[in-house]
């Protein structure tokens, strides 16, 4: 992908500004940032003593868990489709 | 889910210890932690000036982006299957 097609968007997550560079639309980047912000605030409300970096790491752990679950479901579905075609 | 079925695992992510509570197997939790650790180290190697919390937030943003992409692919595949059945 050329740099020409990359966008630079500034978003606010948990009170800090981040510049995100990517080929995705601004609205997609804003949705991603807002979902991370929501999850961080949710984790913080359940564990108010955690500092920002721990809240962020636990957010990444939660999202990674969800990612692996959905990825697994997708792979199983693809395998099922392939086996039905045989 | 009852508390009885929950596991408590201590993992090391980016030099910090975290206690993760969940119904998943220890090996699954360790894989998730190790993937987050890898991604944090990768982001840090590309942006060595970022502090831990920013590295962790950007990791969460990256994983959330991957999660939404896979979730979208899964939903499209499910829609395709439903439309083929009609």
Backbone of each chain as nested JSON, in Angstrom:
{
  "chains": [
    {"id": "A", "residues": [
      {"number": 1, "name": "UNK", "atoms": {"N": [0.841, -1.191, 0.0], "CA": [0.0, 0.0, 0.0], "C": [0.883, 1.25, 0.0]}},
      {"number": 2, "name": "UNK", "atoms": {"N": [0.569, 2.21, -0.856], "CA": [1.395, 3.417, -0.877], "C": [0.993, 4.344, 0.265]}},
      {"number": 3, "name": "UNK", "atoms": {"N": [1.921, 5.221, 0.665], "CA": [1.619, 6.167, 1.729], "C": [0.473, 7.086, 1.333]}},
      {"number": 4, "name": "UNK", "atoms": {"N": [0.321, 7.236, 0.031], "CA": [-0.707, 8.117, -0.492], "C": [-2.093, 7.715, 0.019]}},
      {"number": 5, "name": "UNK", "atoms": {"N": [-2.315, 6.399, 0.164], "CA": [-3.639, 5.915, 0.548], "C": [-3.828, 5.873, 2.072]}},
      {"number": 6, "name": "UNK", "atoms": {"N": [-2.799, 6.256, 2.823], "CA": [-2.911, 6.197, 4.28], "C": [-3.498, 7.475, 4.86]}},
      {"number": 7, "name": "UNK", "atoms": {"N": [-4.335, 7.281, 5.891], "CA": [-4.942, 8.426, 6.567], "C": [-4.306, 8.597, 7.935]}},
      {"number": 8, "name": "UNK", "atoms": {"N": [-4.332, 9.823, 8.423], "CA": [-3.781, 10.138, 9.73], "C": [-4.924, 10.748, 10.534]}},
      {"number": 9, "name": "UNK", "atoms": {"N": [-5.371, 10.065, 11.564], "CA": [-6.524, 10.541, 12.328], "C": [-6.122, 10.689, 13.791]}},
      {"number": 10, "name": "UNK", "atoms": {"N": [-6.53, 11.789, 14.41], "CA": [-6.273, 11.958, 15.838], "C": [-7.542, 11.598, 16.603]}},
      {"number": 11, "name": "UNK", "atoms": {"N": [-7.395, 10.687, 17.553], "CA": [-8.553, 10.251, 18.35], "C": [-8.224, 10.422, 19.836]}},
      {"number": 12, "name": "UNK", "atoms": {"N": [-9.281, 10.464, 20.627], "CA": [-9.108, 10.589, 22.068], "C": [-9.5, 9.256, 22.714]}},
      {"number": 13, "name": "UNK", "atoms": {"N": [-8.55, 8.667, 23.431], "CA": [-8.846, 7.41, 24.128], "C": [-8.447, 7.581, 25.576]}},
      {"number": 14, "name": "UNK", "atoms": {"N": [-9.419, 7.463, 26.453], "CA": [-9.179, 7.508, 27.896], "C": [-8.427, 8.79, 28.279]}},
      {"number": 15, "name": "UNK", "atoms": {"N": [-8.849, 9.895, 27.666], "CA": [-8.283, 11.207, 28.018], "C": [-6.947, 11.548, 27.382]}},
      {"number": 16, "name": "UNK", "atoms": {"N": [-6.451, 10.658, 26.522], "CA": [-5.173, 10.924, 25.846], "C": [-5.408, 10.974, 24.333]}},
      {"number": 17, "name": "UNK", "atoms": {"N": [-4.632, 11.802, 23.647], "CA": [-4.783, 11.863, 22.194], "C": [-3.784, 10.923, 21.512]}},
      {"number": 18, "name": "UNK", "atoms": {"N": [-4.278, 10.242, 20.476], "CA": [-3.436, 9.314, 19.705], "C": [-3.6, 9.617, 18.228]}},
      {"number": 19, "name": "UNK", "atoms": {"N": [-2.483, 9.585, 17.518], "CA": [-2.559, 9.741, 16.066], "C": [-2.46, 8.349, 15.458]}},
      {"number": 20, "name": "UNK", "atoms": {"N": [-3.516, 7.968, 14.766], "CA": [-3.56, 6.63, 14.167], "C": [-3.351, 6.773, 12.66]}},
      {"number": 21, "name": "UNK", "atoms": {"N": [-2.425, 5.989, 12.132], "CA": [-2.16, 6.021, 10.697], "C": [-2.625, 4.7, 10.096]}},
      {"number": 22, "name": "UNK", "atoms": {"N": [-3.429, 4.777, 9.054], "CA": [-3.9, 3.53, 8.448], "C": [-4.676, 3.797, 7.185]}},
      {"number": 23, "name": "UNK", "atoms": {"N": [-5.016, 2.718, 6.496], "CA": [-5.724, 2.86, 5.225], "C": [-7.238, 2.901, 5.439]}},
      {"number": 24, "name": "UNK", "atoms": {"N": [-7.673, 2.685, 6.688], "CA": [-9.109, 2.628, 6.959], "C": [-9.751, 4.015, 6.929]}},
      {"number": 25, "name": "UNK", "atoms": {"N": [-11.071, 4.054, 6.806], "CA": [-11.794, 5.322, 6.809], "C": [-11.725, 5.963, 8.193]}},
      {"number": 26, "name": "UNK", "atoms": {"N": [-11.884, 7.29, 8.248], "CA": [-11.872, 7.992, 9.533], "C": [-12.953, 7.424, 10.446]}},
      {"number": 27, "name": "UNK", "atoms": {"N": [-14.123, 7.137, 9.876], "CA": [-15.225, 6.67, 10.727], "C": [-14.881, 5.303, 11.337]}},
      {"number": 28, "name": "UNK", "atoms": {"N": [-14.216, 4.432, 10.568], "CA": [-13.82, 3.124, 11.106], "C": [-12.832, 3.321, 12.264]}},
      {"number": 29, "name": "UNK", "atoms": {"N": [-11.832, 4.184, 12.056], "CA": [-10.823, 4.423, 13.102], "C": [-11.488, 5.002, 14.353]}},
      {"number": 30, "name": "UNK", "atoms": {"N": [-12.458, 5.917, 14.143], "CA": [-13.154, 6.496, 15.302], "C": [-13.972, 5.446, 16.054]}},
      {"number": 31, "name": "UNK", "atoms": {"N": [-14.58, 4.52, 15.327], "CA": [-15.358, 3.448, 15.987], "C": [-14.418, 2.572, 16.816]}},
      {"number": 32, "name": "UNK", "atoms": {"N": [-13.277, 2.173, 16.214], "CA": [-12.297, 1.334, 16.92], "C": [-11.842, 2.047, 18.203]}},
      {"number": 33, "name": "UNK", "atoms": {"N": [-11.485, 3.335, 18.076], "CA": [-11.001, 4.101, 19.231], "C": [-12.073, 4.199, 20.306]}},
      {"number": 34, "name": "UNK", "atoms": {"N": [-13.305, 4.415, 19.879], "CA": [-14.383, 4.566, 20.86], "C": [-14.685, 3.233, 21.559]}},
      {"number": 35, "name": "UNK", "atoms": {"N": [-14.533, 2.109, 20.842], "CA": [-14.736, 0.802, 21.483], "C": [-13.639, 0.52, 22.519]}},
      {"number": 36, "name": "UNK", "atoms": {"N": [-12.392, 0.899, 22.186], "CA": [-11.287, 0.712, 23.137], "C": [-11.518, 1.609, 24.357]}},
      {"number": 37, "name": "UNK", "atoms": {"N": [-11.914, 2.855, 24.119], "CA": [-12.195, 3.796, 25.209], "C": [-13.295, 3.24, 26.129]}},
      {"number": 38, "name": "UNK", "atoms": {"N": [-14.383, 2.756, 25.538], "CA": [-15.503, 2.185, 26.325], "C": [-15.021, 1.019, 27.184]}},
      {"number": 39, "name": "UNK", "atoms": {"N": [-14.227, 0.126, 26.557], "CA": [-13.779, -1.062, 27.291], "C": [-12.83, -0.679, 28.431]}},
      {"number": 40, "name": "UNK", "atoms": {"N": [-11.972, 0.314, 28.179], "CA": [-11.055, 0.775, 29.237], "C": [-11.847, 1.358, 30.408]}},
      {"number": 41, "name": "UNK", "atoms": {"N": [-12.884, 2.153, 30.104], "CA": [-13.697, 2.75, 31.176], "C": [-14.459, 1.675, 31.939]}},
      {"number": 42, "name": "UNK", "atoms": {"N": [-14.889, 0.646, 31.228], "CA": [-15.61, -0.458, 31.867], "C": [-14.677, -1.218, 32.823]}},
      {"number": 43, "name": "UNK", "atoms": {"N": [-13.457, -1.526, 32.355], "CA": [-12.485, -2.24, 33.197], "C": [-12.11, -1.37, 34.401]}},
      {"number": 44, "name": "UNK", "atoms": {"N": [-11.954, -0.07, 34.159], "CA": [-11.614, 0.841, 35.261], "C": [-12.723, 0.903, 36.313]}},
      {"number": 45, "name": "UNK", "atoms": {"N": [-13.981, 0.875, 35.84], "CA": [-15.091, 0.971, 36.809], "C": [-15.149, -0.276, 37.701]}},
      {"number": 46, "name": "UNK", "atoms": {"N": [-14.671, -1.405, 37.171], "CA": [-14.669, -2.643, 37.962], "C": [-13.42, -2.771, 38.833]}},
      {"number": 47, "name": "UNK", "atoms": {"N": [-12.337, -2.091, 38.422], "CA": [-11.075, -2.15, 39.172], "C": [-10.508, -0.734, 39.284]}},
      {"number": 48, "name": "UNK", "atoms": {"N": [-11.106, 0.098, 40.126], "CA": [-10.73, 1.518, 40.146], "C": [-9.286, 1.782, 40.593]}},
      {"number": 49, "name": "UNK", "atoms": {"N": [-8.644, 0.781, 41.18], "CA": [-7.27, 1.019, 41.668], "C": [-6.193, 0.826, 40.608]}},
      {"number": 50, "name": "UNK", "atoms": {"N": [-6.581, 0.233, 39.467], "CA": [-5.572, -0.032, 38.426], "C": [-5.097, 1.256, 37.758]}},
      {"number": 51, "name": "UNK", "atoms": {"N": [-3.792, 1.326, 37.466], "CA": [-3.302, 2.498, 36.734], "C": [-3.591, 2.353, 35.23]}},
      {"number": 52, "name": "UNK", "atoms": {"N": [-3.391, 3.454, 34.5], "CA": [-3.768, 3.486, 33.076], "C": [-3.134, 2.355, 32.276]}},
      {"number": 53, "name": "UNK", "atoms": {"N": [-1.823, 2.099, 32.515], "CA": [-1.167, 1.091, 31.678], "C": [-1.764, -0.297, 31.935]}},
      {"number": 54, "name": "UNK", "atoms": {"N": [-2.113, -0.596, 33.188], "CA": [-2.719, -1.906, 33.477], "C": [-4.126, -2.008, 32.89]}},
      {"number": 55, "name": "UNK", "atoms": {"N": [-4.877, -0.918, 32.979], "CA": [-6.221, -0.905, 32.375], "C": [-6.088, -1.18, 30.867]}},
      {"number": 56, "name": "UNK", "atoms": {"N": [-5.094, -0.529, 30.244], "CA": [-4.912, -0.688, 28.801], "C": [-4.464, -2.108, 28.446]}},
      {"number": 57, "name": "UNK", "atoms": {"N": [-3.548, -2.682, 29.245], "CA": [-3.082, -4.048, 28.963], "C": [-4.246, -5.036, 29.123]}},
      {"number": 58, "name": "UNK", "atoms": {"N": [-5.046, -4.873, 30.175], "CA": [-6.177, -5.787, 30.377], "C": [-7.231, -5.611, 29.279]}},
      {"number": 59, "name": "UNK", "atoms": {"N": [-7.356, -4.398, 28.758], "CA": [-8.257, -4.169, 27.621], "C": [-7.741, -4.954, 26.412]}},
      {"number": 60, "name": "UNK", "atoms": {"N": [-6.431, -4.842, 26.155], "CA": [-5.836, -5.575, 25.031], "C": [-6.029, -7.084, 25.209]}},
      {"number": 61, "name": "UNK", "atoms": {"N": [-5.892, -7.578, 26.442], "CA": [-6.089, -9.017, 26.724], "C": [-7.532, -9.421, 26.409]}},
      {"number": 62, "name": "UNK", "atoms": {"N": [-8.486, -8.604, 26.86], "CA": [-9.9, -8.921, 26.603], "C": [-10.218, -8.941, 25.113]}},
      {"number": 63, "name": "UNK", "atoms": {"N": [-9.72, -7.933, 24.404], "CA": [-10.02, -7.866, 22.967], "C": [-9.344, -9.025, 22.239]}},
      {"number": 64, "name": "UNK", "atoms": {"N": [-8.103, -9.366, 22.652], "CA": [-7.39, -10.487, 22.021], "C": [-8.182, -11.79, 22.225]}},
      {"number": 65, "name": "UNK", "atoms": {"N": [-8.745, -11.95, 23.413], "CA": [-9.558, -13.134, 23.694], "C": [-10.773, -13.182, 22.749]}},
      {"number": 66, "name": "UNK", "atoms": {"N": [-11.477, -12.035, 22.621], "CA": [-12.642, -11.974, 21.729], "C": [-12.22, -12.24, 20.282]}},
      {"number": 67, "name": "UNK", "atoms": {"N": [-11.066, -11.684, 19.905], "CA": [-10.559, -11.857, 18.537], "C": [-10.323, -13.344, 18.23]}},
      {"number": 68, "name": "UNK", "atoms": {"N": [-9.647, -14.033, 19.165], "CA": [-9.337, -15.455, 18.935], "C": [-10.619, -16.288, 18.856]}},
      {"number": 69, "name": "UNK", "atoms": {"N": [-11.624, -15.919, 19.675], "CA": [-12.896, -16.65, 19.678], "C": [-13.586, -16.521, 18.319]}},
      {"number": 70, "name": "UNK", "atoms": {"N": [-13.668, -15.281, 17.809], "CA": [-14.345, -15.043, 16.532], "C": [-13.551, -15.671, 15.38]}},
      {"number": 71, "name": "UNK", "atoms": {"N": [-12.204, -15.582, 15.468], "CA": [-11.338, -16.15, 14.427], "C": [-11.528, -17.67, 14.365]}},
      {"number": 72, "name": "UNK", "atoms": {"N": [-11.645, -18.289, 15.543], "CA": [-11.849, -19.72, 15.637], "C": [-13.199, -20.111, 15.014]}},
      {"number": 73, "name": "UNK", "atoms": {"N": [-14.238, -19.33, 15.336], "CA": [-15.573, -19.605, 14.79], "C": [-15.55, -19.492, 13.268]}},
      {"number": 74, "name": "UNK", "atoms": {"N": [-14.841, -18.464, 12.76], "CA": [-14.74, -18.252, 11.316], "C": [-14.034, -19.432, 10.651]}},
      {"number": 75, "name": "UNK", "atoms": {"N": [-12.933, -19.892, 11.263], "CA": [-12.178, -21.007, 10.68], "C": [-12.995, -22.3, 10.672]}},
      {"number": 76, "name": "UNK", "atoms": {"N": [-13.749, -22.517, 11.761], "CA": [-14.599, -23.718, 11.821], "C": [-15.669, -23.682, 10.746]}},
      {"number": 77, "name": "UNK", "atoms": {"N": [-16.252, -22.492, 10.546], "CA": [-17.302, -22.345, 9.538], "C": [-16.73, -22.58, 8.138]}},
      {"number": 78, "name": "UNK", "atoms": {"N": [-15.516, -22.066, 7.895], "CA": [-14.883, -22.266, 6.586], "C": [-14.593, -23.744, 6.338]}},
      {"number": 79, "name": "UNK", "atoms": {"N": [-14.15, -24.443, 7.401], "CA": [-13.868, -25.878, 7.285], "C": [-15.14, -26.636, 6.97]}},
      {"number": 80, "name": "UNK", "atoms": {"N": [-16.238, -26.252, 7.636], "CA": [-17.532, -26.895, 7.429], "C": [-17.989, -26.716, 5.982]}},
      {"number": 81, "name": "UNK", "atoms": {"N": [-17.81, -25.499, 5.456], "CA": [-18.206, -25.204, 4.077], "C": [-17.385, -26.061, 3.104]}},
      {"number": 82, "name": "UNK", "atoms": {"N": [-16.066, -26.147, 3.388], "CA": [-15.194, -26.96, 2.517], "C": [-15.613, -28.429, 2.565]}},
      {"number": 83, "name": "UNK", "atoms": {"N": [-15.94, -28.931, 3.768], "CA": [-16.288, -30.35, 3.903], "C": [-17.623, -30.645, 3.229]}},
      {"number": 84, "name": "UNK", "atoms": {"N": [-18.539, -29.654, 3.19], "CA": [-19.83, -29.867, 2.516], "C": [-19.681, -29.874, 1.0]}},
      {"number": 85, "name": "UNK", "atoms": {"N": [-18.644, -29.176, 0.53], "CA": [-18.42, -29.109, -0.93], "C": [-17.828, -30.409, -1.456]}},
      {"number": 86, "name": "UNK", "atoms": {"N": [-17.139, -31.162, -0.572], "CA": [-16.458, -32.395, -1.008], "C": [-17.469, -33.517, -1.268]}}
    ]},
    {"id": "B", "residues": [
      {"number": 1, "name": "UNK", "atoms": {"N": [-22.354, -18.39, 34.713], "CA": [-21.245, -19.252, 35.102], "C": [-20.959, -19.084, 36.596]}},
      {"number": 2, "name": "UNK", "atoms": {"N": [-20.763, -20.184, 37.276], "CA": [-20.489, -20.087, 38.709], "C": [-19.01, -19.773, 38.929]}},
      {"number": 3, "name": "UNK", "atoms": {"N": [-18.693, -19.195, 40.094], "CA": [-17.3, -18.885, 40.393], "C": [-16.456, -20.145, 40.442]}},
      {"number": 4, "name": "UNK", "atoms": {"N": [-17.132, -21.259, 40.7], "CA": [-16.46, -22.544, 40.819], "C": [-15.698, -22.889, 39.539]}},
      {"number": 5, "name": "UNK", "atoms": {"N": [-16.284, -22.508, 38.395], "CA": [-15.683, -22.886, 37.117], "C": [-14.624, -21.874, 36.664]}},
      {"number": 6, "name": "UNK", "atoms": {"N": [-14.391, -20.82, 37.443], "CA": [-13.426, -19.808, 37.015], "C": [-12.008, -20.149, 37.45]}},
      {"number": 7, "name": "UNK", "atoms": {"N": [-11.059, -19.824, 36.571], "CA": [-9.646, -20.057, 36.873], "C": [-8.959, -18.73, 37.12]}},
      {"number": 8, "name": "UNK", "atoms": {"N": [-7.914, -18.781, 37.905], "CA": [-7.143, -17.583, 38.215], "C": [-5.713, -17.87, 37.768]}},
      {"number": 9, "name": "UNK", "atoms": {"N": [-5.239, -17.165, 36.766], "CA": [-3.908, -17.439, 36.215], "C": [-3.069, -16.168, 36.275]}},
      {"number": 10, "name": "UNK", "atoms": {"N": [-1.815, -16.322, 36.681], "CA": [-0.922, -15.164, 36.674], "C": [-0.032, -15.24, 35.437]}},
      {"number": 11, "name": "UNK", "atoms": {"N": [-0.038, -14.161, 34.66], "CA": [0.778, -14.123, 33.443], "C": [1.674, -12.893, 33.469]}},
      {"number": 12, "name": "UNK", "atoms": {"N": [2.709, -12.943, 32.654], "CA": [3.632, -11.822, 32.562], "C": [3.44, -11.164, 31.192]}},
      {"number": 13, "name": "UNK", "atoms": {"N": [3.105, -9.881, 31.217], "CA": [2.954, -9.152, 29.953], "C": [3.806, -7.894, 30.032]}},
      {"number": 14, "name": "UNK", "atoms": {"N": [4.763, -7.791, 29.134], "CA": [5.6, -6.593, 29.031], "C": [6.25, -6.267, 30.387]}},
      {"number": 15, "name": "UNK", "atoms": {"N": [6.705, -7.336, 31.05], "CA": [7.442, -7.164, 32.302], "C": [6.594, -6.926, 33.55]}},
      {"number": 16, "name": "UNK", "atoms": {"N": [5.264, -6.989, 33.398], "CA": [4.379, -6.799, 34.555], "C": [3.545, -8.066, 34.752]}},
      {"number": 17, "name": "UNK", "atoms": {"N": [3.25, -8.374, 36.009], "CA": [2.414, -9.555, 36.259], "C": [0.942, -9.157, 36.337]}},
      {"number": 18, "name": "UNK", "atoms": {"N": [0.095, -9.995, 35.738], "CA": [-1.348, -9.768, 35.745], "C": [-2.046, -11.055, 36.163]}},
      {"number": 19, "name": "UNK", "atoms": {"N": [-3.053, -10.919, 37.023], "CA": [-3.863, -12.08, 37.379], "C": [-5.135, -12.015, 36.547]}},
      {"number": 20, "name": "UNK", "atoms": {"N": [-5.31, -13.043, 35.727], "CA": [-6.471, -13.076, 34.834], "C": [-7.458, -14.108, 35.386]}},
      {"number": 21, "name": "UNK", "atoms": {"N": [-8.702, -13.696, 35.51], "CA": [-9.73, -14.605, 36.001], "C": [-10.687, -14.904, 34.853]}},
      {"number": 22, "name": "UNK", "atoms": {"N": [-10.928, -16.189, 34.604], "CA": [-11.849, -16.528, 33.52], "C": [-12.129, -18.005, 33.487]}},
      {"number": 23, "name": "UNK", "atoms": {"N": [-13.058, -18.37, 32.606], "CA": [-13.454, -19.775, 32.517], "C": [-12.565, -20.53, 31.527]}},
      {"number": 24, "name": "UNK", "atoms": {"N": [-11.683, -19.804, 30.845], "CA": [-10.85, -20.444, 29.82], "C": [-9.739, -21.29, 30.445]}},
      {"number": 25, "name": "UNK", "atoms": {"N": [-9.159, -22.16, 29.617], "CA": [-8.052, -22.997, 30.095], "C": [-6.81, -22.135, 30.33]}},
      {"number": 26, "name": "UNK", "atoms": {"N": [-5.919, -22.628, 31.202], "CA": [-4.675, -21.887, 31.46], "C": [-3.905, -21.682, 30.162]}},
      {"number": 27, "name": "UNK", "atoms": {"N": [-3.883, -22.713, 29.312], "CA": [-3.088, -22.584, 28.091], "C": [-3.664, -21.507, 27.179]}},
      {"number": 28, "name": "UNK", "atoms": {"N": [-4.996, -21.412, 27.118], "CA": [-5.614, -20.372, 26.292], "C": [-5.235, -18.988, 26.831]}},
      {"number": 29, "name": "UNK", "atoms": {"N": [-5.32, -18.825, 28.143], "CA": [-4.992, -17.523, 28.749], "C": [-3.521, -17.173, 28.497]}},
      {"number": 30, "name": "UNK", "atoms": {"N": [-2.652, -18.186, 28.581], "CA": [-1.228, -17.933, 28.324], "C": [-0.97, -17.527, 26.871]}},
      {"number": 31, "name": "UNK", "atoms": {"N": [-1.701, -18.149, 25.943], "CA": [-1.547, -17.79, 24.525], "C": [-1.983, -16.339, 24.305]}},
      {"number": 32, "name": "UNK", "atoms": {"N": [-3.153, -15.99, 24.887], "CA": [-3.667, -14.62, 24.749], "C": [-2.634, -13.627, 25.3]}},
      {"number": 33, "name": "UNK", "atoms": {"N": [-2.11, -13.902, 26.504], "CA": [-1.142, -13.007, 27.146], "C": [0.113, -12.878, 26.297]}},
      {"number": 34, "name": "UNK", "atoms": {"N": [0.567, -14.012, 25.758], "CA": [1.796, -13.983, 24.98], "C": [1.596, -13.226, 23.66]}},
      {"number": 35, "name": "UNK", "atoms": {"N": [0.399, -13.306, 23.065], "CA": [0.126, -12.547, 21.84], "C": [0.095, -11.041, 22.126]}},
      {"number": 36, "name": "UNK", "atoms": {"N": [-0.488, -10.664, 23.279], "CA": [-0.513, -9.24, 23.656], "C": [0.916, -8.753, 23.913]}},
      {"number": 37, "name": "UNK", "atoms": {"N": [1.692, -9.56, 24.636], "CA": [3.09, -9.229, 24.918], "C": [3.88, -9.031, 23.619]}},
      {"number": 38, "name": "UNK", "atoms": {"N": [3.735, -9.971, 22.68], "CA": [4.424, -9.872, 21.38], "C": [4.049, -8.584, 20.657]}},
      {"number": 39, "name": "UNK", "atoms": {"N": [2.732, -8.291, 20.636], "CA": [2.28, -7.119, 19.885], "C": [2.784, -5.838, 20.537]}},
      {"number": 40, "name": "UNK", "atoms": {"N": [2.816, -5.812, 21.886], "CA": [3.338, -4.633, 22.589], "C": [4.811, -4.424, 22.27]}},
      {"number": 41, "name": "UNK", "atoms": {"N": [5.583, -5.52, 22.245], "CA": [7.018, -5.402, 21.944], "C": [7.242, -4.952, 20.503]}},
      {"number": 42, "name": "UNK", "atoms": {"N": [6.366, -5.418, 19.615], "CA": [6.461, -5.022, 18.213], "C": [6.174, -3.522, 18.058]}},
      {"number": 43, "name": "UNK", "atoms": {"N": [5.097, -3.05, 18.71], "CA": [4.747, -1.625, 18.634], "C": [5.858, -0.782, 19.269]}},
      {"number": 44, "name": "UNK", "atoms": {"N": [6.408, -1.267, 20.376], "CA": [7.492, -0.537, 21.043], "C": [8.738, -0.449, 20.157]}},
      {"number": 45, "name": "UNK", "atoms": {"N": [9.033, -1.539, 19.424], "CA": [10.233, -1.52, 18.582], "C": [10.086, -0.506, 17.451]}},
      {"number": 46, "name": "UNK", "atoms": {"N": [8.816, -0.261, 17.027], "CA": [8.598, 0.711, 15.949], "C": [8.495, 2.146, 16.477]}},
      {"number": 47, "name": "UNK", "atoms": {"N": [8.119, 2.274, 17.764], "CA": [7.957, 3.599, 18.379], "C": [8.595, 3.586, 19.766]}},
      {"number": 48, "name": "UNK", "atoms": {"N": [9.935, 3.58, 19.815], "CA": [10.624, 3.377, 21.107], "C": [10.379, 4.474, 22.138]}},
      {"number": 49, "name": "UNK", "atoms": {"N": [9.843, 5.631, 21.698], "CA": [9.649, 6.735, 22.652], "C": [8.329, 6.644, 23.425]}},
      {"number": 50, "name": "UNK", "atoms": {"N": [7.436, 5.765, 22.987], "CA": [6.121, 5.683, 23.643], "C": [6.225, 5.069, 25.035]}},
      {"number": 51, "name": "UNK", "atoms": {"N": [5.448, 5.597, 25.987], "CA": [5.443, 4.984, 27.32], "C": [4.532, 3.752, 27.334]}},
      {"number": 52, "name": "UNK", "atoms": {"N": [4.605, 2.983, 28.416], "CA": [3.891, 1.693, 28.477], "C": [2.394, 1.843, 28.212]}},
      {"number": 53, "name": "UNK", "atoms": {"N": [1.775, 2.871, 28.823], "CA": [0.324, 2.96, 28.661], "C": [-0.051, 3.232, 27.204]}},
      {"number": 54, "name": "UNK", "atoms": {"N": [0.747, 4.056, 26.511], "CA": [0.447, 4.331, 25.1], "C": [0.688, 3.093, 24.234]}},
      {"number": 55, "name": "UNK", "atoms": {"N": [1.759, 2.355, 24.551], "CA": [2.019, 1.104, 23.812], "C": [0.825, 0.158, 24.0]}},
      {"number": 56, "name": "UNK", "atoms": {"N": [0.321, 0.076, 25.241], "CA": [-0.789, -0.832, 25.534], "C": [-2.075, -0.377, 24.852]}},
      {"number": 57, "name": "UNK", "atoms": {"N": [-2.341, 0.947, 24.856], "CA": [-3.562, 1.449, 24.197], "C": [-3.49, 1.18, 22.692]}},
      {"number": 58, "name": "UNK", "atoms": {"N": [-2.325, 1.429, 22.079], "CA": [-2.189, 1.2, 20.639], "C": [-2.301, -0.295, 20.311]}},
      {"number": 59, "name": "UNK", "atoms": {"N": [-1.839, -1.14, 21.24], "CA": [-2.019, -2.59, 21.063], "C": [-3.51, -2.918, 21.06]}},
      {"number": 60, "name": "UNK", "atoms": {"N": [-4.238, -2.361, 22.031], "CA": [-5.682, -2.606, 22.104], "C": [-6.374, -2.116, 20.836]}},
      {"number": 61, "name": "UNK", "atoms": {"N": [-5.94, -0.965, 20.31], "CA": [-6.524, -0.424, 19.075], "C": [-6.271, -1.381, 17.904]}},
      {"number": 62, "name": "UNK", "atoms": {"N": [-5.037, -1.876, 17.797], "CA": [-4.707, -2.811, 16.709], "C": [-5.527, -4.09, 16.792]}},
      {"number": 63, "name": "UNK", "atoms": {"N": [-5.628, -4.636, 18.008], "CA": [-6.373, -5.895, 18.159], "C": [-7.865, -5.657, 17.892]}},
      {"number": 64, "name": "UNK", "atoms": {"N": [-8.38, -4.503, 18.351], "CA": [-9.802, -4.205, 18.118], "C": [-10.073, -4.112, 16.616]}},
      {"number": 65, "name": "UNK", "atoms": {"N": [-9.132, -3.524, 15.882], "CA": [-9.273, -3.424, 14.42], "C": [-9.32, -4.836, 13.801]}},
      {"number": 66, "name": "UNK", "atoms": {"N": [-8.389, -5.702, 14.219], "CA": [-8.36, -7.079, 13.705], "C": [-9.652, -7.809, 14.07]}},
      {"number": 67, "name": "UNK", "atoms": {"N": [-10.126, -7.585, 15.321], "CA": [-11.352, -8.227, 15.796], "C": [-12.544, -7.839, 14.912]}},
      {"number": 68, "name": "UNK", "atoms": {"N": [-12.688, -6.529, 14.646], "CA": [-13.828, -6.068, 13.843], "C": [-13.768, -6.614, 12.417]}},
      {"number": 69, "name": "UNK", "atoms": {"N": [-12.544, -6.732, 11.875], "CA": [-12.365, -7.259, 10.524], "C": [-12.829, -8.711, 10.449]}},
      {"number": 70, "name": "UNK", "atoms": {"N": [-12.371, -9.531, 11.424], "CA": [-12.73, -10.957, 11.433], "C": [-14.226, -11.128, 11.708]}},
      {"number": 71, "name": "UNK", "atoms": {"N": [-14.76, -10.296, 12.628], "CA": [-16.189, -10.37, 12.972], "C": [-17.036, -10.045, 11.739]}},
      {"number": 72, "name": "UNK", "atoms": {"N": [-16.591, -9.065, 10.977], "CA": [-17.293, -8.665, 9.765], "C": [-17.272, -9.8, 8.741]}},
      {"number": 73, "name": "UNK", "atoms": {"N": [-16.105, -10.441, 8.582], "CA": [-15.974, -11.549, 7.632], "C": [-16.893, -12.702, 8.041]}},
      {"number": 74, "name": "UNK", "atoms": {"N": [-16.945, -12.975, 9.366], "CA": [-17.8, -14.045, 9.88], "C": [-19.269, -13.748, 9.601]}},
      {"number": 75, "name": "UNK", "atoms": {"N": [-19.689, -12.498, 9.832], "CA": [-21.09, -12.127, 9.607], "C": [-21.467, -12.221, 8.137]}},
      {"number": 76, "name": "UNK", "atoms": {"N": [-20.537, -11.798, 7.265], "CA": [-20.806, -11.876, 5.821], "C": [-20.945, -13.32, 5.367]}},
      {"number": 77, "name": "UNK", "atoms": {"N": [-20.087, -14.182, 5.934], "CA": [-20.142, -15.603, 5.568], "C": [-21.459, -16.218, 6.045]}},
      {"number": 78, "name": "UNK", "atoms": {"N": [-21.894, -15.853, 7.255], "CA": [-23.164, -16.366, 7.779], "C": [-24.343, -15.898, 6.919]}},
      {"number": 79, "name": "UNK", "atoms": {"N": [-24.272, -14.65, 6.458], "CA": [-25.344, -14.109, 5.602], "C": [-25.382, -14.857, 4.276]}},
      {"number": 80, "name": "UNK", "atoms": {"N": [-24.19, -15.151, 3.759], "CA": [-24.08, -15.864, 2.488], "C": [-24.687, -17.26, 2.62]}},
      {"number": 81, "name": "UNK", "atoms": {"N": [-24.392, -17.923, 3.747], "CA": [-24.924, -19.274, 3.982], "C": [-26.446, -19.229, 4.057]}},
      {"number": 82, "name": "UNK", "atoms": {"N": [-26.958, -18.222, 4.797], "CA": [-28.422, -18.082, 4.921], "C": [-29.055, -17.825, 3.555]}},
      {"number": 83, "name": "UNK", "atoms": {"N": [-28.409, -16.973, 2.73], "CA": [-29.006, -16.635, 1.44], "C": [-28.982, -17.833, 0.492]}},
      {"number": 84, "name": "UNK", "atoms": {"N": [-27.974, -18.711, 0.653], "CA": [-27.903, -19.915, -0.206], "C": [-28.965, -20.935, 0.184]}},
      {"number": 85, "name": "UNK", "atoms": {"N": [-29.374, -20.899, 1.464], "CA": [-30.391, -21.847, 1.941], "C": [-31.781, -21.463, 1.47]}},
      {"number": 86, "name": "UNK", "atoms": {"N": [-31.977, -20.128, 1.198], "CA": [-33.323, -19.657, 0.823], "C": [-33.694, -20.11, -0.594]}}
    ]}
  ]
}
